[in-house]
Amino acid sequence: MFRRIALIIFLSLTALAVVVALKDDKKVTTSSNEAYEHYLAGVEWMENFYFRQAMEELEQAVKLDSNFAMAQASLAQVYASRGFTKKYEEMKEIAFSKRAYVSKREQLQLDIMKAQWDSKLDEAFTLSQDFLRQFPDDQDALTTMAYQEYARENYEESLALFQKVLNINPRYAPAYNMIGYLNYYLGRYDEALAMLDKYIELSREQANPHDSKGEILHSVGRYEEAIAEFRQAFNINPDFDFATLHMAQSYQQLGQNGQADYCYQILFNQGPSETRSLQYYIGWAGMLIYREDYDSARTMLNIVFREDSTGEKSVLGDACRLLGTTYYRLQNLDSMKLTWACADKYINKTLEKKPQLADDRGFQQYRRFMEATESDLSGKKDDALRLFGELASNALTPDEKLGYRIYYAGVLLRNDQLDLAISELQKNLSINPNHGRTLLRLADVYEAAGDQPSALAYRQRAAEVWKNADADFIPLMNLREKLESALASSSRSNITPAAPATIN
């Protein structure tokens, strides 16, 4: 789910990048000054990720000038961000049909967006290079190219381009946001937080800066601080659903099921689009899997399968992945294979429409995960080890790495490669020392190695993370049973728990 949200954000920002600098210099083609004012207001709302307000302003702009191509293109992206798939498809066609009536500059901008819409990423990249060649010191061109480098995971190159944007316009707040995320992807967490503090300073009345900072705080295990930032974002704009989604995740990492569920209830009460509702169900199901409530997760995912049986709403891939993950955790090979067969059909159907996505990292990781889990449950441990190792190495974000390393360490544990399992899990703790699942898996590995004091110490650390968890949080219930047994055993054996290694 969150991969799709990230892609929508990127597409929206790409559209924004080619229009955001137009406020001081009218470089778009429109016959109506009133439409232009609504367009500028819509662009400003887009810049702050307020897509409902952006949609209202851009719809007014398009209503006042039916030939306003750049307003139509921006509106198409807003529709996509809000889950209005049909409106998005219709509006993007309308926007591009007006290409012949706009300036050469706007034609190039529309061509970039169309290539992005059609998933022709190499073409979009080449067109963006051409845009930058024609306008080498232009904020629009630099920002567009920076987002293209970001999409290709060329983070250092993207960061350098955003720095050039700031050299031109030191108060361009979105650049600080992106530099913050780029530093995060590169493992520079202190630098990331410093950039997001600057973003907050420049955009004090906006929700997104607090949400962005909260995401980084969450990723490094500072959950309470993250929740405070998400709450601040919510208080600024309750419709800003990203903050509510992220707040739910932080509550779930603390084992607070009720608070996490309440966040999703808020989201559903806001009357989201049908597609967005299904995305919420998928996110909620992911939390239920985390808390090991697999029956409830399957029930929720069945809603998604029923409501998007044809795959038109583009959520089946995420739903299949979560259902397959559930069966993998339950070690149900037959049900997992059936789920992966469904997922494979969905992927093939998508690739039939857009064969250029065959080399997409996301699709490759998806298929690698399916193969890895099937190899593991089928007893092909060497294949499972290789594939899970590749998944961890190729993960895009630190959060993804955490998850894949836990699975990888599990296979290493079952294959008696305990030292390597410990090494992989310590990498997780170097990012997030309060990651509950990592602490539990590390305890299991130490226990298998015969190091009971270390196993006990890591379980106690997990218990501290979940000290305010709800009584029905299954991982904590299971943990308490192990702790009681271990403490009783250590008392009989006079064993003192070891202190886990300090992570700086």
C-alpha positions as CSV (number, residue, x, y, z in Angstrom):
1,M,0.0,0.0,0.0
2,F,2.6,2.5,1.1
3,R,4.7,1.9,-2.0
4,R,1.7,3.0,-4.1
5,I,1.2,6.0,-1.9
6,A,4.9,6.9,-2.4
7,L,4.5,6.6,-6.1
8,I,1.4,8.8,-6.2
9,I,3.3,11.4,-4.2
10,F,6.1,11.3,-6.6
11,L,3.8,11.7,-9.6
12,S,2.1,14.6,-7.9
13,L,5.4,16.3,-7.1
14,T,6.5,15.8,-10.7
15,A,3.5,17.6,-11.9
16,L,4.1,20.2,-9.3
17,A,7.8,20.6,-10.2
18,V,6.9,21.8,-13.7
19,V,4.5,24.4,-12.5
20,V,5.4,25.6,-9.0
21,A,7.7,28.4,-10.1
22,L,5.1,30.0,-12.3
23,K,3.7,32.2,-9.6
24,D,5.9,35.1,-10.4
25,D,5.9,34.8,-14.1
26,K,2.9,33.6,-16.1
27,K,4.3,30.9,-18.3
28,V,1.1,28.9,-18.8
29,T,-1.5,29.2,-21.5
30,T,-4.9,30.4,-20.4
31,S,-7.4,32.9,-21.6
32,S,-8.8,33.6,-18.2
33,N,-7.1,35.5,-15.4
34,E,-9.6,34.2,-12.9
35,A,-8.8,30.6,-14.0
36,Y,-5.1,31.4,-13.6
37,E,-5.7,32.6,-10.0
38,H,-7.5,29.3,-9.2
39,Y,-4.7,27.4,-10.8
40,L,-2.1,29.2,-8.7
41,A,-4.1,28.4,-5.6
42,G,-4.4,24.8,-6.6
43,V,-0.7,24.6,-7.2
44,E,0.0,26.0,-3.7
45,W,-2.4,23.4,-2.1
46,M,-0.6,20.7,-4.1
47,E,2.8,21.9,-2.8
48,N,1.5,21.3,0.7
49,F,-0.1,18.0,-0.1
50,Y,-3.7,19.2,0.5
51,F,-5.2,17.4,-2.4
52,R,-8.9,18.0,-1.6
53,Q,-8.4,21.7,-1.6
54,A,-6.1,21.5,-4.7
55,M,-8.8,19.6,-6.5
56,E,-11.5,22.2,-5.7
57,E,-9.3,25.0,-7.0
58,L,-8.1,23.2,-10.1
59,E,-11.7,22.1,-11.0
60,Q,-12.6,25.8,-10.9
61,A,-9.7,26.7,-13.1
62,V,-10.7,24.0,-15.7
63,K,-14.4,25.1,-15.5
64,L,-13.4,28.7,-16.3
65,D,-11.1,27.7,-19.1
66,S,-11.7,24.3,-20.8
67,N,-8.5,24.6,-22.8
68,F,-6.2,25.2,-19.7
69,A,-3.9,22.2,-20.3
70,M,-1.6,22.7,-17.4
71,A,-4.5,23.0,-15.0
72,Q,-6.0,19.8,-16.4
73,A,-2.7,18.0,-16.1
74,S,-2.3,19.0,-12.5
75,L,-5.9,18.1,-11.8
76,A,-5.3,14.6,-13.2
77,Q,-2.5,14.1,-10.7
78,V,-4.7,15.3,-7.9
79,Y,-7.4,12.8,-8.9
80,A,-4.8,10.0,-8.8
81,S,-3.6,11.0,-5.4
82,R,-7.2,10.9,-4.0
83,G,-7.9,7.5,-5.6
84,F,-10.4,8.8,-8.3
85,T,-8.9,6.5,-10.9
86,K,-11.6,7.0,-13.6
87,K,-11.4,10.8,-13.3
88,Y,-7.6,10.6,-13.4
89,E,-7.7,8.6,-16.7
90,E,-10.2,11.0,-18.3
91,M,-8.5,14.2,-17.2
92,K,-5.0,13.2,-18.3
93,E,-6.4,12.4,-21.8
94,I,-8.1,15.8,-21.9
95,A,-5.0,17.6,-20.8
96,F,-2.8,16.0,-23.5
97,S,-5.4,16.6,-26.2
98,K,-4.7,20.4,-25.7
99,R,-0.9,20.0,-26.4
100,A,-1.0,21.7,-29.7
101,Y,-2.5,24.9,-28.2
102,V,0.2,25.6,-25.6
103,S,3.8,26.9,-25.7
104,K,6.8,24.8,-26.6
105,R,7.8,24.9,-22.9
106,E,4.4,23.6,-21.8
107,Q,4.5,20.9,-24.5
108,L,7.8,19.6,-23.2
109,Q,6.3,19.6,-19.6
110,L,3.2,17.7,-20.8
111,D,5.4,15.2,-22.7
112,I,7.3,14.5,-19.4
113,M,4.1,14.0,-17.5
114,K,2.6,11.7,-20.2
115,A,5.7,9.6,-20.3
116,Q,5.4,9.3,-16.5
117,W,1.7,8.5,-16.7
118,D,2.4,5.7,-19.3
119,S,5.3,4.3,-17.1
120,K,7.8,5.1,-19.8
121,L,10.4,6.1,-17.3
122,D,13.4,6.1,-19.6
123,E,11.5,8.5,-21.9
124,A,10.5,10.7,-19.0
125,F,14.1,10.8,-17.9
126,T,15.4,11.7,-21.4
127,L,12.8,14.4,-21.8
128,S,13.7,15.8,-18.4
129,Q,17.3,16.0,-19.4
130,D,16.3,17.9,-22.5
131,F,14.2,20.3,-20.3
132,L,17.2,20.9,-18.1
133,R,19.5,21.5,-21.1
134,Q,17.2,24.1,-22.5
135,F,16.7,25.8,-19.1
136,P,19.9,25.0,-17.1
137,D,19.3,27.5,-14.3
138,D,15.6,27.1,-14.1
139,Q,14.0,26.0,-10.8
140,D,11.3,24.0,-12.7
141,A,13.9,22.1,-14.8
142,L,16.2,21.4,-11.9
143,T,13.4,20.1,-9.7
144,T,11.9,18.0,-12.5
145,M,15.3,16.4,-13.0
146,A,15.8,15.9,-9.3
147,Y,12.6,13.9,-9.0
148,Q,13.6,11.8,-12.0
149,E,16.9,10.9,-10.4
150,Y,15.0,10.2,-7.2
151,A,12.7,7.8,-9.1
152,R,15.7,6.0,-10.5
153,E,17.1,5.7,-6.9
154,N,20.1,7.9,-7.8
155,Y,19.9,9.6,-4.4
156,E,23.2,11.4,-4.4
157,E,22.5,12.9,-7.9
158,S,19.0,13.9,-6.8
159,L,20.3,15.5,-3.6
160,A,22.8,17.5,-5.6
161,L,20.1,18.8,-7.9
162,F,17.9,19.9,-5.0
163,Q,20.9,21.7,-3.5
164,K,21.1,23.6,-6.7
165,V,17.4,24.5,-6.4
166,L,18.1,25.9,-2.9
167,N,21.0,27.9,-4.4
168,I,18.5,29.6,-6.6
169,N,15.7,29.8,-4.1
170,P,16.8,29.2,-0.5
171,R,13.3,29.4,0.8
172,Y,11.9,26.7,-1.5
173,A,10.5,24.5,1.3
174,P,9.8,21.3,-0.7
175,A,13.5,21.0,-1.5
176,Y,14.3,20.7,2.3
177,N,11.6,18.0,2.5
178,M,13.2,15.9,-0.3
179,I,16.7,16.5,0.9
180,G,15.5,15.1,4.3
181,Y,14.1,12.0,2.7
182,L,17.2,11.5,0.5
183,N,19.4,11.7,3.5
184,Y,17.1,9.2,5.2
185,Y,17.4,6.7,2.3
186,L,21.2,7.2,2.4
187,G,21.3,6.3,6.1
188,R,22.1,9.8,7.3
189,Y,19.3,10.2,9.9
190,D,20.6,13.2,11.8
191,E,21.0,15.1,8.6
192,A,17.6,14.1,7.5
193,L,16.0,15.4,10.7
194,A,18.0,18.6,10.5
195,M,16.6,19.2,7.0
196,L,13.1,18.5,8.1
197,D,13.4,21.0,11.0
198,K,14.3,23.6,8.4
199,Y,11.2,22.5,6.4
200,I,9.0,23.0,9.4
201,E,10.6,26.4,10.0
202,L,9.7,27.5,6.5
203,S,6.2,26.0,6.5
204,R,5.0,26.3,10.1
205,E,1.3,26.3,9.3
206,Q,1.4,23.2,7.1
207,A,0.8,19.5,8.0
208,N,3.3,17.8,5.7
209,P,6.5,19.0,7.4
210,H,5.5,17.4,10.7
211,D,4.4,14.2,9.0
212,S,7.7,14.0,7.2
213,K,9.7,14.4,10.4
214,G,7.4,11.9,12.1
215,E,8.2,9.3,9.5
216,I,11.9,9.6,10.1
217,L,11.5,9.5,13.9
218,H,9.3,6.4,13.5
219,S,11.9,4.7,11.4
220,V,14.6,5.2,14.0
221,G,12.4,3.9,16.8
222,R,11.5,7.2,18.4
223,Y,7.8,6.3,18.3
224,E,6.4,8.7,21.0
225,E,8.1,11.6,19.3
226,A,6.8,10.5,16.0
227,I,3.3,10.3,17.3
228,A,3.6,13.9,18.6
229,E,4.6,15.1,15.1
230,F,1.7,13.2,13.5
231,R,-0.7,14.6,16.0
232,Q,0.5,18.1,15.2
233,A,0.0,17.4,11.5
234,F,-3.5,16.1,12.2
235,N,-4.4,19.2,14.3
236,I,-3.3,21.4,11.4
237,N,-5.3,19.5,8.9
238,P,-7.4,16.5,9.9
239,D,-8.0,15.7,6.2
240,F,-4.3,15.0,5.8
241,D,-4.6,11.2,5.8
242,F,-0.9,10.4,5.5
243,A,-0.3,11.6,9.1
244,T,-3.2,9.5,10.4
245,L,-1.9,6.4,8.5
246,H,1.6,7.0,9.9
247,M,0.3,7.6,13.4
248,A,-1.5,4.2,13.2
249,Q,1.8,2.5,12.3
250,S,3.6,4.1,15.3
251,Y,0.9,3.1,17.7
252,Q,1.1,-0.4,16.3
253,Q,4.9,-0.6,16.9
254,L,4.1,0.2,20.5
255,G,1.5,-2.6,20.6
256,Q,-1.4,-0.1,21.2
257,N,-4.0,-1.9,19.1
258,G,-6.9,0.3,20.1
259,Q,-5.2,3.6,19.2
260,A,-4.0,2.1,15.9
261,D,-7.5,1.0,15.0
262,Y,-9.0,4.3,16.0
263,C,-6.8,6.0,13.5
264,Y,-8.3,3.9,10.7
265,Q,-11.8,4.6,12.0
266,I,-11.1,8.3,11.6
267,L,-9.9,7.7,8.0
268,F,-13.0,5.8,7.1
269,N,-15.3,8.4,8.7
270,Q,-13.8,11.0,6.4
271,G,-15.6,9.4,3.4
272,P,-12.7,8.4,1.2
273,S,-13.1,7.3,-2.4
274,E,-13.7,3.6,-3.1
275,T,-10.1,3.0,-4.1
276,R,-8.8,4.9,-1.2
277,S,-11.0,2.8,1.2
278,L,-9.6,-0.4,-0.2
279,Q,-6.1,0.9,0.4
280,Y,-7.0,1.6,4.0
281,Y,-8.3,-1.9,4.4
282,I,-4.9,-3.2,3.1
283,G,-3.0,-1.0,5.5
284,W,-5.2,-2.1,8.4
285,A,-4.7,-5.7,7.4
286,G,-1.0,-5.2,7.5
287,M,-1.2,-4.0,11.1
288,L,-3.3,-7.0,12.0
289,I,-0.6,-9.3,10.6
290,Y,1.9,-7.4,12.7
291,R,-0.1,-8.1,15.8
292,E,-0.5,-11.8,14.7
293,D,-4.2,-11.6,14.4
294,Y,-4.2,-13.5,11.1
295,D,-7.9,-14.4,11.0
296,S,-9.0,-10.8,11.2
297,A,-6.4,-9.9,8.6
298,R,-7.7,-12.4,6.1
299,T,-11.3,-11.2,6.8
300,M,-10.3,-7.7,6.0
301,L,-8.3,-8.7,2.8
302,N,-11.4,-10.6,1.6
303,I,-13.2,-7.3,1.5
304,V,-10.6,-6.0,-0.9
305,F,-10.7,-9.2,-3.1
306,R,-14.5,-8.9,-3.2
307,E,-14.6,-5.2,-4.1
308,D,-11.8,-5.3,-6.6
309,S,-12.3,-8.7,-8.2
310,T,-11.3,-7.5,-11.6
311,G,-8.2,-5.6,-10.4
312,E,-9.5,-2.3,-11.9
313,K,-8.7,-0.4,-8.7
314,S,-5.1,-1.6,-8.8
315,V,-5.0,-2.9,-5.2
316,L,-5.0,-6.6,-5.8
317,G,-1.2,-6.8,-5.9
318,D,-0.8,-5.4,-2.4
319,A,-3.7,-7.5,-1.1
320,C,-2.2,-10.7,-2.5
321,R,1.2,-9.9,-1.0
322,L,-0.2,-9.5,2.5
323,L,-2.4,-12.6,2.2
324,G,0.6,-14.6,1.0
325,T,2.7,-13.2,3.9
326,T,0.0,-14.3,6.3
327,Y,0.2,-17.9,5.0
328,Y,4.0,-17.8,5.0
329,R,4.0,-16.8,8.7
330,L,1.5,-19.6,9.4
331,Q,3.8,-22.0,7.3
332,N,0.8,-23.0,5.1
333,L,2.6,-23.8,1.9
334,D,-0.5,-24.9,-0.1
335,S,-2.5,-21.8,0.6
336,M,0.5,-19.6,0.1
337,K,1.1,-21.1,-3.4
338,L,-2.5,-20.5,-4.3
339,T,-2.2,-16.9,-3.3
340,W,1.1,-16.4,-5.2
341,A,-0.6,-17.9,-8.3
342,C,-3.2,-15.2,-8.0
343,A,-0.5,-12.6,-7.5
344,D,1.3,-13.8,-10.6
345,K,-1.8,-13.5,-12.7
346,Y,-2.2,-9.9,-11.5
347,I,1.5,-9.1,-12.2
348,N,1.2,-10.6,-15.7
349,K,-2.0,-8.7,-16.4
350,T,-0.3,-5.5,-15.4
351,L,2.8,-6.2,-17.6
352,E,0.6,-7.0,-20.6
353,K,-0.7,-3.4,-20.4
354,K,2.7,-1.9,-19.5
355,P,5.5,-4.3,-20.5
356,Q,8.0,-1.5,-19.8
357,L,7.5,-2.3,-16.1
358,A,9.2,-5.7,-16.4
359,D,12.4,-4.2,-15.1
360,D,10.7,-2.3,-12.3
361,R,12.4,-2.9,-9.0
362,G,9.1,-3.2,-7.2
363,F,7.9,-6.0,-9.5
364,Q,11.3,-7.8,-9.3
365,Q,11.2,-7.6,-5.4
366,Y,7.6,-8.9,-5.4
367,R,8.5,-11.9,-7.5
368,R,11.7,-12.5,-5.5
369,F,9.7,-12.5,-2.3
370,M,7.2,-15.0,-3.7
371,E,10.0,-17.3,-4.8
372,A,11.9,-16.9,-1.5
373,T,8.9,-17.8,0.7
374,E,8.0,-20.8,-1.4
375,S,11.6,-22.0,-1.4
376,D,11.7,-21.7,2.4
377,L,8.5,-23.6,3.0
378,S,9.5,-26.2,0.4
379,G,12.7,-27.0,2.2
380,K,15.0,-25.3,-0.4
381,K,17.0,-23.5,2.2
382,D,19.9,-22.5,-0.1
383,D,17.6,-20.8,-2.5
384,A,15.6,-19.2,0.3
385,L,18.9,-17.9,1.8
386,R,20.1,-16.4,-1.5
387,L,16.7,-14.8,-2.3
388,F,16.1,-13.3,1.1
389,G,19.7,-12.0,1.1
390,E,19.0,-10.3,-2.2
391,L,15.7,-8.9,-1.0
392,A,17.5,-7.2,2.0
393,S,20.3,-5.9,-0.2
394,N,18.0,-4.5,-2.8
395,A,15.5,-3.0,-0.4
396,L,14.7,0.7,-1.2
397,T,14.2,2.2,2.3
398,P,15.6,1.4,5.7
399,D,12.1,0.3,6.8
400,E,12.0,-2.3,4.0
401,K,15.5,-3.5,5.0
402,L,14.2,-4.1,8.5
403,G,11.5,-6.4,7.4
404,Y,13.5,-8.4,4.9
405,R,16.4,-8.9,7.3
406,I,14.0,-10.4,9.9
407,Y,12.8,-13.0,7.4
408,Y,16.4,-13.6,6.2
409,A,17.5,-14.1,9.8
410,G,14.7,-16.6,10.3
411,V,16.0,-18.7,7.5
412,L,19.5,-18.4,8.8
413,L,18.4,-19.5,12.2
414,R,16.7,-22.6,10.8
415,N,19.9,-23.3,8.8
416,D,22.1,-22.9,11.9
417,Q,23.9,-19.9,10.5
418,L,23.6,-18.1,13.8
419,D,26.5,-15.7,13.6
420,L,25.3,-14.3,10.3
421,A,21.8,-14.1,11.6
422,I,23.0,-12.0,14.6
423,S,25.0,-9.8,12.2
424,E,22.0,-9.1,10.0
425,L,19.8,-8.3,13.0
426,Q,22.3,-6.0,14.6
427,K,22.2,-4.0,11.3
428,N,18.5,-3.5,12.0
429,L,19.2,-2.3,15.5
430,S,21.8,0.2,14.2
431,I,18.8,1.8,12.4
432,N,16.1,1.3,15.0
433,P,17.1,0.0,18.4
434,N,13.5,-0.2,19.5
435,H,12.2,-2.5,16.7
436,G,10.2,-5.1,18.6
437,R,10.2,-7.9,16.0
438,T,14.0,-7.6,15.5
439,L,14.5,-7.8,19.3
440,L,12.4,-10.9,19.5
441,R,14.1,-12.6,16.5
442,L,17.5,-11.7,18.0
443,A,16.5,-13.3,21.3
444,D,15.5,-16.5,19.4
445,V,18.9,-16.7,17.7
446,Y,20.8,-16.2,21.0
447,E,18.6,-18.9,22.6
448,A,19.5,-21.3,19.8
449,A,23.1,-20.5,20.3
450,G,22.8,-21.4,24.0
451,D,23.3,-17.9,25.2
452,Q,20.3,-17.7,27.5
453,P,21.4,-14.4,29.3
454,S,21.5,-12.5,26.0
455,A,18.2,-14.0,24.9
456,L,16.6,-12.9,28.1
457,A,18.1,-9.4,27.9
458,Y,16.7,-8.9,24.4
459,R,13.3,-10.1,25.4
460,Q,13.3,-7.7,28.3
461,R,14.2,-4.9,25.9
462,A,11.2,-5.8,23.7
463,A,9.0,-5.9,26.8
464,E,10.1,-2.4,27.6
465,V,9.2,-1.2,24.1
466,W,5.7,-2.7,24.6
467,K,5.3,-1.6,28.2
468,N,2.1,0.3,27.4
469,A,0.8,-2.2,24.9
470,D,-2.8,-3.3,25.0
471,A,-3.6,-6.5,26.8
472,D,-4.7,-8.2,23.6
473,F,-1.5,-7.6,21.8
474,I,-0.5,-11.2,20.9
475,P,3.3,-10.7,20.5
476,L,3.5,-9.3,24.1
477,M,1.3,-12.1,25.4
478,N,3.6,-14.7,23.9
479,L,6.7,-12.7,25.1
480,R,5.5,-12.6,28.7
481,E,5.1,-16.4,28.7
482,K,8.7,-16.8,27.5
483,L,10.0,-14.2,30.0
484,E,8.3,-15.9,32.9
485,S,9.8,-19.2,31.9
486,A,13.2,-17.8,31.3
487,L,13.3,-15.8,34.5
488,A,12.2,-18.9,36.5
489,S,15.0,-20.9,34.8
490,S,17.6,-18.2,35.3
491,S,16.6,-18.0,39.0
492,R,17.1,-21.7,39.4
493,S,20.4,-21.5,37.6
494,N,21.6,-18.3,39.2
495,I,22.0,-16.7,35.7
496,T,22.2,-12.9,35.4
497,P,20.7,-11.5,32.2
498,A,23.3,-10.0,29.9
499,A,22.9,-6.4,28.8
500,P,22.3,-6.1,25.0
501,A,25.0,-4.3,23.1
502,T,24.6,-0.5,23.0
503,I,23.7,0.8,19.6
504,N,24.9,4.3,18.9
